[in-house]
Amino acid sequence: MNKMILTKFNKKKVTRFSFVMIPFLIIFSYFYVIGRSRYEVKSYIVIRKASEKMQRDFNISSLLGSGNSSSKEDSLFMRTYLKSPEVLEIAERNINFSKKYERKFPDLLSGIAPNHSKSEIYQFFKKQINVSFEESSGILEIRTNSYDAKTGYDFNKFLINQSEIFANELNQNIFKRQLDFVNNQVTIQANKVEAASRDLLEFQRKNSVINPRSDSNSSSKFIAALESELVKLKVELAGLKRKFVSEEEPEIIEISNQILEISEQINEERSELVSPNGKNLNLKILTISDLENKLKFALDLYKAAITTAETTRVDSLQKQRFMAVISSPQIPDEEANAWRHKGFFSVIGSIFLLFGVFNFFKTLSNGKRY
């Protein structure tokens, strides 16, 4: 009887031991024998905005120090971009991502499964990239995981190249549009200046006049001279009338005729200034003043457009982003084993936890029977 009890106890003990050891051996075999090697590659980059100070004194300390404010938003944009579906599509073309990370015998748990969907590939792709941002220095750490050292290196280098392309495109998409806009305004204002100049020259050509104000001043001076001569003649006529009794005297008649001629000439000159059939200098002065004001206004706008364009150009140069590689990726000499230890002890811990919970509920169940 005792022998039967002992045999039953030993069988139960062996069963429990097998229940623990078999999973233990399977798990150990996978993580330390079957599981594919993992390699981790790191690189460090930084995104900065160009400035006048940096252009004068560019060194590594200025990149890492507070001399040039970091572009936190740009770095966060970069982190999001590197894990985007667009980058995955480029990786498929450039480094054949799905092929490099496909599952291989005997490890049938790691890698991209056959008949995979795009969504599954994308989720796997994001897990192979870890981009962390250090706010104090503005440095981005790019870590890539792979199943062989060369693939990890190529993948990391690919991401750095994409980062540089992203920074360049960021400059082009934002600042190129601004520069194109202000340059277009310069062209528009230059065309307006040309049109205003052409209108002014065409008016001068058609009316055979360069400066109607000068012509008007000349005519006014000529009229003033005639009026001055007229006054002299009138004074002389008054003297002659006092000297001679009769107004039929030849001297009086001659002076009177001169006065009449000069008066008529003065009236003609005055009429010429304003008459449409004459020089019409008043209207020409108004027209040419209007054309000159339009030309001056167009020139002012053109100068303002040039100033704005230059200011925008300088401002865009100062605000342009550039990417600097602080530490380039290196081909790892040895595999990363941390995942093996972490995975193994995590699974074992989970099994023991489940086993403990199972025994707890089993004990409670047996207690209720009694």
Secondary structure, 3 states (H helix, E strand, C coil): CHHHHHHHHHHHHHHHHHHHHHHHHHHHHHHHHHCCCCEEEEEEEEEEECCHHHHHCCCHHHHHCCCCCECHHHHHHHHHHHCCHHHHHHHHHHCCHHHHCECECCECCCCECCCCCHHHHHHHHHHCEEEEEECCCCEEEEEEEECCHHHHHHHHHHHHHHHHHHHHHHHHHHHHHHHHHHHHHHHHHHHHHHHHHHHHHHHHHHHCCCCHHHHHHHHHHHHHHHHHHHHHHHHHHHHHHHHCCCCCCHHHHHHHHHHHHHHHHHHHHHHHHHCCCCCCHHHHHHHHHHHHHHHHHHHHHHHHHHHHHHHHHHHHHHHCEEEEEEECCCCCCCCCCHHHHHHHHHHHHHHHHHHHHHHHHHHHHHHHHC
